Amino acid sequence: MSQQREVIVLIGSLRKASLSRKVANALIELAPAGLRCRIAEIGDLPVFNEDLETDAPPSWTRLRKDVKNCDAVIFVTPEYNRSMPGGLKNALDVASRPEGKNMWAKKPAAVVSVTPYKLGAFGANHAIRQTFVFLDMPAMQQPEAYIGEAAKLFDDDGKLANDDTRKFLTKFMRAFSKWIDATRM
């Protein structure tokens, strides 16, 4: 049995009622007992500017602490212009700095991309994965998670209402738990 792991979930869409947030909440709900998942908010992060490092904004300090203290990270994101949203890229930049203090290094990661359309936000999913190479984050390869037509998956209260998607996300979270154990030994 794996030990208790702390997992932060970063959501690329900053909108409170976004489909990405609904998927993130479903992932947290479906997490196996060995994972303690919580959302790390990124909407209040000032855009990265090295000039601010001398007196880092409190939200930067909070994110860096969240990343430092977690065992793994799940990124849940929509696709903006065939890539990741600027807020998510900014969070990646903030917690990778200052130079030599990359908080992301060695943190197991998984990506779930979400769209109301059919394609599943493939571009955003892979744009985020490209950053993992430089940030030294081992990314779970399988199962891949491209959640298309996400608006059809939730009830009026924002709860996951699709059994096939529930089964898939449960499988995804179990695989991620095993991935964390395999990479954090």
N, C-alpha and C positions, 0 to 999 in steps of 0.2 A: 504494500500500500504506500502511496506517495505521501510525503509530508505536506502540511498546509503551505500553499504558495500564494503570495500577494500579487495580484494582477491589476494593472491599471488599464483602463479602456479610454482611448482618445477618439473623439468623434470629430470628423472633418467638417460636418455641417454644424454651424453655430446656432441655427434656428432651434428653439426649444421643442417644437412639435415636428421636427424633421423625421423622415423615414430612417435615416441613419441612427438617430437617437432611439427610435423604436426598436430597431434591430439590436443596438447595443444593450438596451434593457432586456430584450429576449435572451441574448447571449449570457448576460449576468444571471438571469433567472434559471437558465438551463445548465449553468456551470456545475461540474461534478463537485462532490464534497471537498476534495483536496484543493480547490481553487477558491480564494476569497477575492472577488472582483468588485471594482468600483470605478466610477467614471472620474477621470482627472480633467477638469474643465480647462479649456484653452482659449475661450472667447475673450478673455480680458487681458491677454498677453500683448504688450506693445510690440510693434514690429521690431525685429532684431536690428540693433544698431550698436556697433562695438563701443561707441562713445558713451553708452549708458552703463557699461561694465563697471566703471568706477563707483557707481552707486546703483546697483542693479535694482530694477523695479521689484516690489514685493511679489508680484505674480510670477516673475521669472524665478525668483528664489523658491517659491512654492512648487512650481513645476519641476525644477531641478531636484528638489528634495523628494517629490513624489517618484520621479524616475529612479533616483539613487536608491530609494527604499523598497522598490518593487522587485519582484522576481522575474516578471515578464510583462509584455505589453501587447494588447490587441488594438489595432487601428481599424476603425469602422468609418467608411468614407463614401461620399458621393463622388461623382466625376464632374469636374468643372473644366470645360474646354479641352477634353481628352487627357486631363491630368488631375493631380490632387488639388484640393482647395488651398488657397494661400495661407489660411489660418493653421492648417495642419503642417504645411512646410515650415511656417514660422516656428511652431512648437518644436519641430525637429531641430531647427537651427538654434533656438534658445537653449535647449538642453544639451547641445553638443559643444557649447562654448562655456567659458573662455577656452582658448586653445589649450589643449592638453588635459582638459577636464570633461571629456565626452561622457555624459551620464548614461548614454544608450549602449555603450560597449558591453558586449557579451550578454545583453538582455534578449532572451528568446522572444520572437515576435510572430504575430499572425495578422493577416489582412483580410477584412471582409469589405467588399465594395457593394454599394447599394444604389439602385436606380429605379425610378418609376417606369422606365422603358424596358425594352426586351434585352438589351445587350449586356447588362450586368456590370457596367462601369469598369470594363477591362483595362482601359488606359490608366485610370487612377490607381487601380490595384498594382499595376506593374511600375508606375512612376514611383510609388512609395517604396516598393521592393528595391528599386535602383539605389535609393539612398542607404539602404541597409548595408550594402557592400562597403561604402565608405565609413558608415557609423559602426561597423563591426557587430551587427545584429544578426544572429542566426535566424533565418526566416523559415517557418513551417511551410513545406512545399505542398503537402497533401493532407486533407482535401483542400482544394482551392474553393474559395467562396465568392461567387458572383451572384448577388441577389437581384434578379430582374423582376420587373412588375411588382415592386415591393408595396405599392399602395393597396394592392389587392389582398395582402397577407394579414392585415390587422383589422380588428373590430373597431367600433366607434370609440372605445376607451383606450385605443392604442396598444391593445394586447394582441399577441400573436394568435391568429385564428386559423392557421393552415397546418394541418397535421404533417404533411410531407415536409414542409419547411421546418417545423418543430423537430422532426426526426433528424433532418440534415444538420441543423444547428446543434443538436445534442451530440451527434457524431463528431462534428467539428470541435466542440469543446472538450470532448473526451480525448480526441487526437491531440489537441493543444496541451492538455494536461500531461500526456505521455511525452510530447515534444519538450516541454519544460523540464521534466525529469531527465530526459536523455541528454539535454544540452547543459544542464546546471550541475551535473555531477562533478 
